[in-house]
Amino acid sequence: MRQGKEPLWDQAFPEVPECFHGALTQELDRQVGGKNCRRKKHIGKKALLVLAATLILGTTAFAAARHLLLERFDMEREGRRESAENLLQTDITQKTVTNENPTAGGAAIGEAENWLPLEDQSPLLQIRETLYDGLKLYVYADATENGKKYDLNADRLFVEGKECGPVDTVEKNGAYTFRIDLSEQDLPEDFEVRIPVSVYRKSDAEPGADTQQSKAEEIVRYQNQDLIFRVASPEPAQRQKGQMVQLKDCSAYLNNCVITPLSMKIDFSYQFSGDDAEQRANEFASGTEFYFRDDQGNEYEFKNGEGGNSTLINVEQTENQDWRVDICYELSDGAKQIKTLEIIPIRFRENPDSPKEILDEYVFSVAIGEE
């Protein structure tokens, strides 16, 4: 950290307790950890602040967390923040249903017959806002007076009856954030969401306590209360998947591509064959980065230090003994009405401002919006 500069965390959230530094560190470790694959993931400062916003939602003013969330969309293009504001839904009609059959719509849950009925069937959570950008769904809710009597959690949800997950749940002082990646789902412009809220007797143990008494505390579970509401997407995402292009040295695949006016996620692969396939795959993965160009000439690339940008590269052997390099880019830059997208690999640059050395033999283009 440079001298004379107030830490980024303290600039944004001057009243955040020290304990949240640890919570944030754990979440970042979870995001970039993983022992089963060789990968690299970059997280910029604004991305850290967005993550912090979800972690501290119940501690600082709600407006501050919301502001930092919208910073993810407030990068370079005019109107991006306004577009993000348009995605916020605040007038939400919700209904709650006591779920007495935990197998409905999902896998059976053990010992459900021992769940206790709720004495008060009134809602446990009240949704304040939702935000769906075509990739991720964020749900912000407060515990009602009835909900404050219990410990609540959610690890999955159903979209149009289909189970999706996992759900990241963060709670502090009765304020809840639910976050889920829906980029793999082909969703309509308006869809129903059902969140089965798990209900437990409120623990008497202090947060973080690690005593024999807290470990031995009896866990009492009540019947789920399903939280049901609708989400509208005013600007539908463009989606494309399942395209293959044969290159000179390997095969290239577009696995999944989601493009919204605010952000994009591009998941693609290169597959190498032959005796030296492993070596070529590893050399390609370790020394290459990418940028993207659409049919209108606009270019999109990872920009370190901007929220929403991340890269993920994984190398693994396939069942037929080939070697595959899986690449996933999430960019905090979006577009409208793209017809083609060109995926352009370049030599890794220590300095992002240095000239791009394009690896022409690995460039390929895919059509967007075609079956």
Buried (B, 14 or more C-beta within 10 A) or exposed (E): EEEEEEEBBEEBBEEBEEEBEEBBEEBBEEEBEEEEEEBEBBBBBBBBBBBBBBBBBBBBEBEBBBBBBBBBBBBEBEEBBEBBEEBBBEEBEBEBEEBEEBEEBEEEEEEBEEBEEBEEEEBBBBBBBBBBBBBBBBBBBBBBEBBEBBBBBBEBBBBEEEEBEEBBBBBBEBBBBBBBBBBBBEBEEEBEBBBBBBBEBEBEEEEEEEEEEEEEBEEBBBBBBBBBBEBEBEBEBBBBBEBEBEEEBBBBBBBBBBBBBBBBBBBBBBBBBEEEBBEBBBEBBEEBBBBBBBBEEEEBBBBEEBBBBBBBBBBEEEEEEBBBBBBBBBBBBBBEEBEBBBBBBBEEEEEEEEEBEEBEEBBBBBBBEEE
